[in-house]
Every structure is written in structure tokens, then in C-alpha cells.
Amino acid sequence: MADLLQIPINLKGNRRILHIDMDAFYAQVEMRDHPEYQTVALILARDPRTSGGHGVVATANYLARELGVHSAMSAAEALKLAPNAVFIQPNFPLYREISDQVHTIFQSITPKYETIALDEAYLDLTEQCTTFDEAIAVGHLLQQRIYAELQLTSSIGISYNKFLAKLASEHNKPAGFTVVKPSEIRAFLDEMPIEEIRGVGVKTAEKMHTLGVNNGHDLFNQEQTTLLQNFGKMGYEFYRRIRGVDDRAVEWQRSRKSIGKEHTYNPFLDTEEQVHKELRNIAVALVTALEQRQLQGKTLVLKIRTETFETETRRKTFVDLIPNDSQFIFEEGQGLFDELGGYQQPLRLVGLTITNLQNQAQTELLLPLF
């Protein structure tokens, strides 16, 4: 009867999907900006010693993780595991800004990327990479650019679907790089503890163990009917995914609220001439990104960050759509910079963003006929 209920499995191995996960992202940003944190266990949470034991861990660096600290753990429990740790409050506005810079690098690789969180995304490289070797080269370039421009490490997984790419990126953190080809499915999945399979939570893992399922190989050997009876619809997903099947698309065609280009400089920009030169380069890159997506907007935003990490923004909203003209955007951006007082101290970041976006095709439909 089990054979009669079998649903055919069709493995599609022709895609090239990359998953990238920034390593301990929030903690890593703090360690980059505060070198004194690099040699200590760092926990991002309210300090339970001053908060009456309250607080939950947002994340921790790898030194703290080695002591058993993990996200969503109570700060009080984390303190017991790491009594000498440094606790700091998370700075989410800063992490969002850094995440935007990472996404700008994604955009330079492909418009087909799906953001999962501030620190991770899927990139669909199928159209530009016909072979895994080409996808691997793109992955190394992406990893190297993020480190060169932002001094942050990331882990990358490459496979032919989202399920395997995600597992691959988690396989060898931090600064990992793992590739899973169709011929490598069993070698990659069979020895994996069942708790590490995506979709298997604590309660599901307990039930798996009662069925004698302790790793990927055990799960592969379960009949489809058994998994359906014990886990419902998710049982069918387990049956498919442990065989390397996941047809979910990278959902990249979502309406965007803004498009921006910014750059972090090391060494800093220390003359007004350098700032103007970089504004012109950023304007060119911004227009290219807008044209690729056939978008225009009405609001221009300038962002700068000083050597002392003070961030300032200035925006200007136009009555009509801003033309996708780099000279126009450069001149307006230069005007916003002058409104902020012009050059006063070295800058570590300069960026331009267009918001209030509209599709060019829709804009053309709104033009008067006569």
C-alpha cells in the first residue's frame, strides 16, 4: 500500500542558488567598530547584573557561543555560562544601515536576491552561471567584496535549491564556503544529525528519535506513508527534502520602497574634492541600478557617516519624478551635502538613495495623450 501512495520525486538540479549568512552579524559589527570586544565573550543583551536579571540574548560572538550562549536564551542564563562576558545593548539602527550596505553588494551581483533577514539572503545565479564552477567564482567574489568593503565575514552555501544552499551555508561557519552538487546529496545529508535538518524543531526531533530517526540517512529510509502519518503535510516535505528536492523559487520580484548606493571608505575621505568625486561615482551606480529595474523616484536622500561614527542624512522631495540622470543626481546630492555644512571632518561612509519609487512603465501610462 505504501508503494501505491508514493508520489513521484522529480529532482531538478539545473539551478544555481546561493545562500549567504553574515557570521554573528550584530556581534561582528560591534567587534569591528570596537576592537576591544574582539578578544572577549560578547553578548548582545541587557546586562542581567544591572537589570534585575531581565533580558534576552539577541546574539553573541563565537567566543560566547563556545561557552554555550545562544540567541533567545535568557540573559541571566547566559551570564551563568559566561560569567566574564561583556554585555551590550543591541544597536539595531546601525545593523540595518550595515545590512543595507551588504544588500547594495548583492544588487551589484544580481537583481534576483531574496532577503530573509538583516543578515541573510538567497541569490539566484541560474541565468548568469551555467556551471557550478561559475557560481563558485561568483560566491568567492561576493564573500571577498563584503570583507574588503565592510571588514565583515560571511558564510556561503551553493547548491541547486534553497533547502540545500541554506544547510550548506550553516555547515562550516564562520567564514565557511560549502557547495552541494546533485551527485553529493547523500554524502552531505546522510550523516547530518536530524536536529540540523531545516524544519525539524525540538518537538519534531523528539518524535523523530522515537521512530529511530537520528540522522539524514535514517530519515531517507522512512517510507512516505510513515512520515505522512506522523507529521502530516510536513512529513511529505521531509520526504522530498531529504532526497534533495525543493522547488521553491527565490522570491526577488517584490516591490521596492527604495534603491540606494553607498560605500564605506578605508582610508576615510579627507577632502571635499574626494567627497564630490565619490558622490559622482555613487550617482552613476545609483542610476544604473534604477535603470536595471526600470524605476524612478521623487525623493533623494544623502547619508554620510563621520570618522567618529556620527551619521547624518538630508533629503529632498521633488514635485516630479527625479530623472535617471547621474549628473542631475550628483548635483542635487552635492547640494544636500552643502546643506549639511559641507566637508568638516573625515568621512567613512557616503551614500545616495532614491525613495518614493514608481515603475517607469506605469509612469509612461500616466502621461497625457494630448
C-alpha positions as a Markdown table, in Angstrom:
| # | Residue | x | y | z |
|---|---|---|---|---|
| 1 | Met | 0.0 | 0.0 | 0.0 |
| 2 | Ala | 2.9 | 2.3 | 0.7 |
| 3 | Asp | 4.1 | 1.9 | -2.9 |
| 4 | Leu | 0.6 | 2.8 | -4.1 |
| 5 | Leu | 0.7 | 6.1 | -2.2 |
| 6 | Gln | 4.2 | 7.0 | -3.4 |
| 7 | Ile | 4.3 | 10.4 | -5.1 |
| 8 | Pro | 6.9 | 10.6 | -7.8 |
| 9 | Ile | 10.0 | 12.7 | -6.9 |
| 10 | Asn | 11.4 | 14.9 | -9.6 |
| 11 | Leu | 14.9 | 16.3 | -8.8 |
| 12 | Lys | 15.6 | 19.5 | -10.7 |
| 13 | Gly | 19.3 | 20.1 | -10.5 |
| 14 | Asn | 19.8 | 22.8 | -13.1 |
| 15 | Arg | 19.5 | 25.8 | -10.9 |
| 16 | Arg | 22.4 | 27.7 | -9.1 |
| 17 | Ile | 21.2 | 29.0 | -5.8 |
| 18 | Leu | 23.5 | 30.8 | -3.3 |
| 19 | His | 22.6 | 31.4 | 0.3 |
| 20 | Ile | 24.7 | 33.9 | 2.3 |
| 21 | Asp | 24.6 | 34.3 | 6.1 |
| 22 | Met | 26.7 | 37.0 | 7.8 |
| 23 | Asp | 28.7 | 35.5 | 10.7 |
| 24 | Ala | 27.2 | 36.5 | 14.1 |
| 25 | Phe | 26.3 | 39.7 | 12.3 |
| 26 | Tyr | 25.3 | 42.1 | 15.1 |
| 27 | Ala | 28.2 | 41.0 | 17.3 |
| 28 | Gln | 30.6 | 41.1 | 14.4 |
| 29 | Val | 29.7 | 44.7 | 13.6 |
| 30 | Glu | 30.3 | 45.7 | 17.3 |
| 31 | Met | 33.7 | 43.9 | 17.2 |
| 32 | Arg | 34.7 | 45.6 | 14.0 |
| 33 | Asp | 33.8 | 49.0 | 15.4 |
| 34 | His | 35.1 | 48.3 | 18.9 |
| 35 | Pro | 38.4 | 46.3 | 18.7 |
| 36 | Glu | 38.4 | 45.8 | 22.5 |
| 37 | Tyr | 35.5 | 43.4 | 22.1 |
| 38 | Gln | 37.4 | 41.1 | 19.7 |
| 39 | Thr | 39.1 | 39.0 | 22.5 |
| 40 | Val | 36.2 | 38.7 | 24.9 |
| 41 | Ala | 33.0 | 36.8 | 25.1 |
| 42 | Leu | 30.5 | 39.4 | 23.8 |
| 43 | Ile | 26.7 | 39.1 | 24.4 |
| 44 | Leu | 24.2 | 41.4 | 22.9 |
| 45 | Ala | 21.5 | 41.8 | 25.6 |
| 46 | Arg | 20.6 | 43.8 | 28.7 |
| 47 | Asp | 23.2 | 43.1 | 31.4 |
| 48 | Pro | 21.3 | 40.9 | 33.9 |
| 49 | Arg | 23.6 | 42.3 | 36.7 |
| 50 | Thr | 22.0 | 45.7 | 36.3 |
| 51 | Ser | 18.6 | 44.9 | 35.0 |
| 52 | Gly | 17.4 | 42.6 | 37.8 |
| 53 | Gly | 18.0 | 39.5 | 35.8 |
| 54 | His | 15.8 | 40.6 | 32.9 |
| 55 | Gly | 16.7 | 40.5 | 29.2 |
| 56 | Val | 17.1 | 38.0 | 26.3 |
| 57 | Val | 20.1 | 37.4 | 24.2 |
| 58 | Ala | 19.8 | 38.8 | 20.7 |
| 59 | Thr | 23.1 | 37.2 | 19.6 |
| 60 | Ala | 26.6 | 36.5 | 20.8 |
| 61 | Asn | 30.0 | 36.3 | 19.3 |
| 62 | Tyr | 31.7 | 32.9 | 18.7 |
| 63 | Leu | 33.8 | 33.1 | 21.9 |
| 64 | Ala | 30.5 | 33.3 | 23.9 |
| 65 | Arg | 28.9 | 30.6 | 21.7 |
| 66 | Glu | 31.7 | 28.2 | 22.5 |
| 67 | Leu | 30.6 | 28.6 | 26.2 |
| 68 | Gly | 27.0 | 27.6 | 25.2 |
| 69 | Val | 25.4 | 31.0 | 24.8 |
| 70 | His | 22.9 | 31.3 | 22.0 |
| 71 | Ser | 20.2 | 33.7 | 20.8 |
| 72 | Ala | 16.8 | 33.7 | 22.6 |
| 73 | Met | 18.5 | 32.5 | 25.8 |
| 74 | Ser | 17.7 | 34.5 | 28.9 |
| 75 | Ala | 20.5 | 36.9 | 29.8 |
| 76 | Ala | 20.6 | 35.5 | 33.3 |
| 77 | Glu | 21.3 | 32.0 | 31.9 |
| 78 | Ala | 24.0 | 33.4 | 29.6 |
| 79 | Leu | 25.7 | 35.1 | 32.5 |
| 80 | Lys | 25.9 | 31.7 | 34.3 |
| 81 | Leu | 27.6 | 30.2 | 31.2 |
| 82 | Ala | 29.9 | 33.1 | 30.6 |
| 83 | Pro | 30.4 | 35.0 | 33.9 |
| 84 | Asn | 33.2 | 37.1 | 32.4 |
| 85 | Ala | 31.3 | 38.1 | 29.3 |
| 86 | Val | 30.7 | 41.7 | 28.2 |
| 87 | Phe | 27.0 | 42.6 | 27.8 |
| 88 | Ile | 26.0 | 45.4 | 25.5 |
| 89 | Gln | 22.6 | 46.7 | 24.2 |
| 90 | Pro | 22.0 | 45.9 | 20.5 |
| 91 | Asn | 22.1 | 48.9 | 18.2 |
| 92 | Phe | 19.5 | 47.9 | 15.6 |
| 93 | Pro | 19.6 | 51.1 | 13.6 |
| 94 | Leu | 23.3 | 50.6 | 13.0 |
| 95 | Tyr | 22.8 | 47.0 | 12.0 |
| 96 | Arg | 20.1 | 48.0 | 9.5 |
| 97 | Glu | 22.4 | 50.5 | 7.9 |
| 98 | Ile | 25.2 | 47.9 | 7.6 |
| 99 | Ser | 22.7 | 45.4 | 6.2 |
| 100 | Asp | 21.7 | 48.0 | 3.5 |
| 101 | Gln | 25.4 | 48.2 | 2.5 |
| 102 | Val | 25.6 | 44.4 | 2.2 |
| 103 | His | 22.4 | 44.4 | 0.1 |
| 104 | Thr | 24.0 | 47.0 | -2.2 |
| 105 | Ile | 26.7 | 44.5 | -2.9 |
| 106 | Phe | 24.1 | 41.8 | -3.6 |
| 107 | Gln | 22.5 | 44.2 | -6.1 |
| 108 | Ser | 25.8 | 44.5 | -7.9 |
| 109 | Ile | 25.9 | 40.7 | -8.3 |
| 110 | Thr | 22.3 | 40.1 | -9.4 |
| 111 | Pro | 18.9 | 41.7 | -9.0 |
| 112 | Lys | 17.5 | 38.3 | -8.2 |
| 113 | Tyr | 18.0 | 38.1 | -4.5 |
| 114 | Glu | 15.6 | 37.4 | -1.7 |
| 115 | Thr | 16.2 | 39.0 | 1.7 |
| 116 | Ile | 15.4 | 36.6 | 4.6 |
| 117 | Ala | 16.7 | 38.8 | 7.5 |
| 118 | Leu | 19.1 | 41.6 | 8.0 |
| 119 | Asp | 22.0 | 39.1 | 7.9 |
| 120 | Glu | 21.0 | 36.6 | 5.2 |
| 121 | Ala | 19.6 | 36.2 | 1.7 |
| 122 | Tyr | 19.2 | 33.9 | -1.2 |
| 123 | Leu | 20.7 | 34.8 | -4.7 |
| 124 | Asp | 19.5 | 33.1 | -7.8 |
| 125 | Leu | 22.6 | 32.8 | -10.1 |
| 126 | Thr | 21.0 | 30.4 | -12.6 |
| 127 | Glu | 20.9 | 32.8 | -15.6 |
| 128 | Gln | 24.5 | 34.0 | -15.2 |
| 129 | Cys | 26.1 | 30.8 | -14.1 |
| 130 | Thr | 25.5 | 27.7 | -16.2 |
| 131 | Thr | 28.0 | 25.6 | -14.2 |
| 132 | Phe | 28.8 | 25.2 | -10.5 |
| 133 | Asp | 32.3 | 26.4 | -11.1 |
| 134 | Glu | 31.0 | 29.7 | -12.4 |
| 135 | Ala | 28.6 | 30.0 | -9.3 |
| 136 | Ile | 31.6 | 29.2 | -7.0 |
| 137 | Ala | 33.6 | 32.0 | -8.6 |
| 138 | Val | 30.7 | 34.5 | -8.0 |
| 139 | Gly | 30.4 | 33.3 | -4.4 |
| 140 | His | 34.0 | 33.9 | -3.7 |
| 141 | Leu | 33.8 | 37.3 | -5.3 |
| 142 | Leu | 30.8 | 38.2 | -3.1 |
| 143 | Gln | 32.5 | 37.0 | 0.1 |
| 144 | Gln | 35.7 | 38.8 | -0.7 |
| 145 | Arg | 33.9 | 42.1 | -1.6 |
| 146 | Ile | 31.9 | 42.1 | 1.6 |
| 147 | Tyr | 35.1 | 41.7 | 3.6 |
| 148 | Ala | 37.1 | 44.2 | 1.6 |
| 149 | Glu | 34.4 | 46.9 | 1.7 |
| 150 | Leu | 32.9 | 46.3 | 5.2 |
| 151 | Gln | 35.5 | 44.2 | 7.1 |
| 152 | Leu | 32.9 | 41.6 | 7.8 |
| 153 | Thr | 33.0 | 37.8 | 7.2 |
| 154 | Ser | 30.2 | 35.8 | 5.8 |
| 155 | Ser | 29.4 | 32.1 | 5.1 |
| 156 | Ile | 28.1 | 30.9 | 1.8 |
| 157 | Gly | 26.3 | 27.8 | 0.6 |
| 158 | Ile | 25.8 | 27.0 | -3.0 |
| 159 | Ser | 23.5 | 24.3 | -4.4 |
| 160 | Tyr | 20.6 | 23.8 | -6.8 |
| 161 | Asn | 17.8 | 24.7 | -4.4 |
| 162 | Lys | 17.1 | 26.8 | -1.3 |
| 163 | Phe | 17.0 | 24.0 | 1.2 |
| 164 | Leu | 20.4 | 22.6 | 0.4 |
| 165 | Ala | 22.0 | 26.1 | -0.1 |
| 166 | Lys | 20.8 | 27.1 | 3.4 |
| 167 | Leu | 22.1 | 23.9 | 5.0 |
| 168 | Ala | 25.4 | 24.4 | 3.1 |
| 169 | Ser | 25.9 | 27.9 | 4.4 |
| 170 | Glu | 25.5 | 26.7 | 8.0 |
| 171 | His | 27.8 | 23.8 | 7.5 |
| 172 | Asn | 31.2 | 25.4 | 8.2 |
| 173 | Lys | 30.7 | 28.7 | 10.0 |
| 174 | Pro | 32.3 | 31.2 | 10.4 |
| 175 | Ala | 33.7 | 32.3 | 7.0 |
| 176 | Gly | 32.6 | 29.0 | 5.5 |
| 177 | Phe | 32.1 | 28.1 | 1.9 |
| 178 | Thr | 30.3 | 24.8 | 1.0 |
| 179 | Val | 29.0 | 23.5 | -2.3 |
| 180 | Val | 26.5 | 20.7 | -2.7 |
| 181 | Lys | 26.0 | 19.3 | -6.2 |
| 182 | Pro | 23.3 | 16.9 | -7.2 |
| 183 | Ser | 25.8 | 14.0 | -7.1 |
| 184 | Glu | 26.8 | 14.9 | -3.5 |
| 185 | Ile | 23.3 | 14.9 | -1.8 |
| 186 | Arg | 23.7 | 11.6 | 0.1 |
| 187 | Ala | 27.2 | 12.3 | 1.2 |
| 188 | Phe | 26.1 | 15.7 | 2.6 |
| 189 | Leu | 22.8 | 14.7 | 4.1 |
| 190 | Asp | 23.2 | 11.2 | 5.4 |
| 191 | Glu | 25.4 | 11.9 | 8.4 |
| 192 | Met | 23.7 | 15.1 | 9.3 |
| 193 | Pro | 22.1 | 15.0 | 12.8 |
| 194 | Ile | 18.3 | 15.1 | 12.5 |
| 195 | Glu | 18.2 | 18.3 | 14.6 |
| 196 | Glu | 20.2 | 20.1 | 11.9 |
| 197 | Ile | 17.7 | 19.4 | 9.1 |
| 198 | Arg | 15.7 | 22.5 | 8.3 |
| 199 | Gly | 12.1 | 22.3 | 9.6 |
| 200 | Val | 13.0 | 19.9 | 12.4 |
| 201 | Gly | 12.3 | 21.7 | 15.7 |
| 202 | Val | 12.8 | 20.4 | 19.2 |
| 203 | Lys | 9.4 | 18.6 | 19.5 |
| 204 | Thr | 9.7 | 17.2 | 16.0 |
| 205 | Ala | 13.2 | 15.9 | 16.7 |
| 206 | Glu | 11.9 | 14.1 | 19.8 |
| 207 | Lys | 9.3 | 12.4 | 17.8 |
| 208 | Met | 11.9 | 11.5 | 15.1 |
| 209 | His | 14.0 | 9.8 | 17.7 |
| 210 | Thr | 11.1 | 7.7 | 18.9 |
| 211 | Leu | 10.8 | 6.5 | 15.3 |
| 212 | Gly | 14.5 | 5.6 | 15.3 |
| 213 | Val | 15.4 | 8.6 | 13.1 |
| 214 | Asn | 18.6 | 10.1 | 14.3 |
| 215 | Asn | 20.2 | 11.4 | 11.1 |
| 216 | Gly | 19.6 | 12.1 | 7.5 |
| 217 | His | 20.2 | 8.5 | 6.4 |
| 218 | Asp | 17.5 | 7.3 | 8.9 |
| 219 | Leu | 15.1 | 9.9 | 7.5 |
| 220 | Phe | 15.8 | 8.9 | 3.9 |
| 221 | Asn | 14.9 | 5.3 | 4.8 |
| 222 | Gln | 11.5 | 6.2 | 6.2 |
| 223 | Glu | 8.5 | 5.4 | 4.0 |
| 224 | Gln | 6.4 | 8.3 | 2.8 |
| 225 | Thr | 3.3 | 6.9 | 4.5 |
| 226 | Thr | 5.0 | 6.7 | 7.8 |
| 227 | Leu | 6.1 | 10.4 | 7.6 |
| 228 | Leu | 2.7 | 11.5 | 6.5 |
| 229 | Gln | 1.0 | 9.7 | 9.4 |
| 230 | Asn | 3.4 | 11.1 | 12.0 |
| 231 | Phe | 4.0 | 14.6 | 10.7 |
| 232 | Gly | 1.1 | 15.4 | 8.3 |
| 233 | Lys | 1.9 | 17.7 | 5.3 |
| 234 | Met | 5.4 | 18.4 | 6.8 |
| 235 | Gly | 6.1 | 14.7 | 6.6 |
| 236 | Tyr | 5.8 | 15.0 | 2.8 |
| 237 | Glu | 8.2 | 17.9 | 2.8 |
| 238 | Phe | 10.7 | 15.9 | 4.9 |
| 239 | Tyr | 10.4 | 13.0 | 2.4 |
| 240 | Arg | 11.1 | 15.3 | -0.5 |
| 241 | Arg | 13.9 | 17.4 | 1.0 |
| 242 | Ile | 15.9 | 14.6 | 2.4 |
| 243 | Arg | 16.0 | 13.4 | -1.3 |
| 244 | Gly | 17.3 | 16.8 | -2.3 |
| 245 | Val | 14.0 | 18.2 | -3.7 |
| 246 | Asp | 12.9 | 21.8 | -3.1 |
| 247 | Asp | 11.3 | 23.7 | -5.9 |
| 248 | Arg | 10.7 | 27.0 | -4.1 |
| 249 | Ala | 11.7 | 30.0 | -6.1 |
| 250 | Val | 14.0 | 32.8 | -5.0 |
| 251 | Glu | 11.3 | 35.5 | -4.5 |
| 252 | Trp | 13.0 | 38.5 | -5.8 |
| 253 | Gln | 10.2 | 40.3 | -7.7 |
| 254 | Arg | 8.9 | 42.3 | -4.8 |
| 255 | Ser | 8.0 | 46.0 | -4.9 |
| 256 | Arg | 10.9 | 48.0 | -3.6 |
| 257 | Lys | 10.5 | 51.1 | -1.3 |
| 258 | Ser | 13.9 | 52.5 | -2.2 |
| 259 | Ile | 17.1 | 51.9 | -4.1 |
| 260 | Gly | 20.4 | 53.2 | -2.7 |
| 261 | Lys | 24.1 | 53.0 | -3.2 |
| 262 | Glu | 26.6 | 53.7 | -0.6 |
| 263 | His | 30.2 | 53.0 | 0.2 |
| 264 | Thr | 32.4 | 52.6 | 3.3 |
| 265 | Tyr | 35.9 | 54.1 | 2.9 |
| 266 | Asn | 39.1 | 53.0 | 4.5 |
| 267 | Pro | 41.1 | 55.2 | 4.4 |
| 268 | Phe | 38.5 | 57.9 | 5.1 |
| 269 | Leu | 37.6 | 60.6 | 2.7 |
| 270 | Asp | 39.6 | 63.6 | 4.0 |
| 271 | Thr | 39.0 | 66.4 | 1.4 |
| 272 | Glu | 35.9 | 68.0 | -0.1 |
| 273 | Glu | 37.2 | 67.1 | -3.6 |
| 274 | Gln | 37.3 | 63.4 | -2.6 |
| 275 | Val | 33.7 | 63.6 | -1.3 |
| 276 | His | 32.5 | 65.2 | -4.5 |
| 277 | Lys | 34.3 | 62.6 | -6.7 |
| 278 | Glu | 32.7 | 59.8 | -4.7 |
| 279 | Leu | 29.3 | 61.4 | -4.9 |
| 280 | Arg | 29.6 | 61.4 | -8.7 |
| 281 | Asn | 30.6 | 57.7 | -8.7 |
| 282 | Ile | 27.7 | 56.8 | -6.4 |
| 283 | Ala | 25.2 | 58.8 | -8.6 |
| 284 | Val | 26.4 | 56.8 | -11.7 |
| 285 | Ala | 25.9 | 53.5 | -9.8 |
| 286 | Leu | 22.5 | 54.5 | -8.5 |
| 287 | Val | 21.3 | 55.4 | -12.0 |
| 288 | Thr | 22.5 | 52.1 | -13.3 |
| 289 | Ala | 20.5 | 50.3 | -10.5 |
| 290 | Leu | 17.4 | 52.3 | -11.2 |
| 291 | Glu | 17.6 | 51.7 | -15.0 |
| 292 | Gln | 18.1 | 48.0 | -14.5 |
| 293 | Arg | 14.8 | 47.8 | -12.5 |
| 294 | Gln | 13.0 | 50.5 | -14.7 |
| 295 | Leu | 12.3 | 52.6 | -11.6 |
| 296 | Gln | 12.2 | 56.3 | -10.8 |
| 297 | Gly | 11.5 | 58.1 | -7.6 |
| 298 | Lys | 10.6 | 61.5 | -6.1 |
| 299 | Thr | 12.9 | 61.7 | -3.0 |
| 300 | Leu | 16.7 | 61.9 | -2.9 |
| 301 | Val | 18.4 | 61.1 | 0.4 |
| 302 | Leu | 22.0 | 61.8 | 1.2 |
| 303 | Lys | 23.7 | 59.9 | 4.0 |
| 304 | Ile | 27.2 | 60.5 | 5.5 |
| 305 | Arg | 29.0 | 58.9 | 8.4 |
| 306 | Thr | 32.0 | 60.6 | 10.0 |
| 307 | Glu | 35.1 | 59.0 | 11.3 |
| 308 | Thr | 33.6 | 59.2 | 14.8 |
| 309 | Phe | 30.5 | 57.1 | 13.6 |
| 310 | Glu | 28.1 | 60.1 | 13.6 |
| 311 | Thr | 25.5 | 59.6 | 10.9 |
| 312 | Glu | 23.6 | 62.4 | 9.3 |
| 313 | Thr | 21.0 | 62.4 | 6.5 |
| 314 | Arg | 19.4 | 65.1 | 4.4 |
| 315 | Arg | 16.6 | 64.5 | 1.9 |
| 316 | Lys | 14.8 | 66.5 | -0.8 |
| 317 | Thr | 11.4 | 65.6 | -2.4 |
| 318 | Phe | 10.6 | 66.8 | -5.9 |
| 319 | Val | 7.2 | 67.6 | -7.3 |
| 320 | Asp | 8.0 | 65.5 | -10.4 |
| 321 | Leu | 10.0 | 62.2 | -10.7 |
| 322 | Ile | 13.7 | 62.6 | -10.5 |
| 323 | Pro | 15.3 | 61.9 | -13.9 |
| 324 | Asn | 17.6 | 58.9 | -14.1 |
| 325 | Asp | 20.5 | 61.2 | -14.9 |
| 326 | Ser | 23.7 | 60.8 | -13.0 |
| 327 | Gln | 24.7 | 64.4 | -13.4 |
| 328 | Phe | 21.4 | 65.7 | -12.1 |
| 329 | Ile | 21.5 | 63.4 | -9.1 |
| 330 | Phe | 25.2 | 64.2 | -8.4 |
| 331 | Glu | 24.4 | 68.0 | -8.4 |
| 332 | Glu | 21.4 | 67.6 | -6.1 |
| 333 | Gly | 23.4 | 65.3 | -3.8 |
| 334 | Gln | 26.2 | 67.8 | -3.7 |
| 335 | Gly | 23.6 | 70.4 | -2.8 |
| 336 | Leu | 22.3 | 68.3 | 0.1 |
| 337 | Phe | 25.9 | 67.8 | 1.3 |
| 338 | Asp | 26.4 | 71.6 | 1.3 |
| 339 | Glu | 23.2 | 72.0 | 3.3 |
| 340 | Leu | 24.8 | 69.7 | 6.0 |
| 341 | Gly | 27.7 | 72.2 | 6.1 |
| 342 | Gly | 30.0 | 70.7 | 3.5 |
| 343 | Tyr | 33.2 | 69.0 | 4.4 |
| 344 | Gln | 34.1 | 69.3 | 8.1 |
| 345 | Gln | 35.8 | 66.1 | 9.1 |
| 346 | Pro | 36.9 | 62.8 | 7.5 |
| 347 | Leu | 34.0 | 60.6 | 6.3 |
| 348 | Arg | 33.9 | 56.8 | 6.5 |
| 349 | Leu | 30.6 | 56.4 | 4.5 |
| 350 | Val | 28.8 | 58.3 | 1.8 |
| 351 | Gly | 25.5 | 57.2 | 0.2 |
| 352 | Leu | 22.7 | 58.3 | -2.0 |
| 353 | Thr | 19.2 | 56.7 | -2.0 |
| 354 | Ile | 16.1 | 57.3 | -4.2 |
| 355 | Thr | 12.7 | 56.7 | -2.5 |
| 356 | Asn | 9.0 | 57.0 | -3.4 |
| 357 | Leu | 9.7 | 54.7 | -6.3 |
| 358 | Gln | 7.4 | 54.2 | -9.4 |
| 359 | Asn | 7.8 | 51.8 | -12.2 |
| 360 | Gln | 8.8 | 53.6 | -15.4 |
| 361 | Ala | 6.2 | 51.6 | -17.5 |
| 362 | Gln | 3.4 | 52.8 | -15.1 |
| 363 | Thr | 4.8 | 56.3 | -15.3 |
| 364 | Glu | 4.6 | 56.4 | -19.1 |
| 365 | Leu | 0.9 | 55.3 | -18.9 |
| 366 | Leu | 0.2 | 58.4 | -16.8 |
| 367 | Leu | 1.5 | 60.8 | -19.4 |
| 368 | Pro | -1.2 | 62.9 | -21.1 |
| 369 | Leu | -2.2 | 61.8 | -24.6 |
| 370 | Phe | -2.5 | 65.3 | -26.0 |
